[in-house]
């Protein structure tokens, strides 16, 4: 297993800061470490709006920020 170095951590941090779309797993991590299943549940309930890219379900950074600020109320 590779060790995460400071330069790798900074590169990952910058990538996340510039990134617009996130996978379900990344969205769960960004939303405080909730489970992938919880992200799915909020998506099905209409609390989180996904963006479909090809066959992938992604979450836009703005949508994750909105959800983090306002929770299940829109």
WORA-V407239 format. One record per residue. RES is the residue in three letters. D_LAST is the distance of its C-alpha to the last C-alpha in whole Angstrom. Layout:
res: (RES RES)
d_last: (D_LAST D_LAST)
This chain:
res: (UNK UNK UNK UNK UNK UNK UNK UNK UNK UNK UNK UNK UNK UNK UNK UNK UNK UNK UNK UNK UNK UNK UNK UNK UNK UNK UNK UNK UNK UNK UNK UNK UNK UNK UNK UNK UNK UNK UNK UNK UNK UNK UNK UNK UNK UNK UNK UNK UNK UNK UNK UNK UNK UNK UNK UNK UNK UNK UNK UNK UNK UNK UNK UNK UNK UNK UNK UNK UNK UNK UNK UNK UNK UNK)
d_last: (42 41 41 38 40 38 38 36 34 33 33 30 29 29 28 25 24 25 24 21 20 20 22 20 22 22 18 19 21 19 16 19 21 19 21 21 21 18 16 17 16 12 13 15 12 10 7 9 11 14 17 20 23 26 26 24 20 19 16 16 16 13 11 12 12 8 8 11 10 7 8 6 4 0)
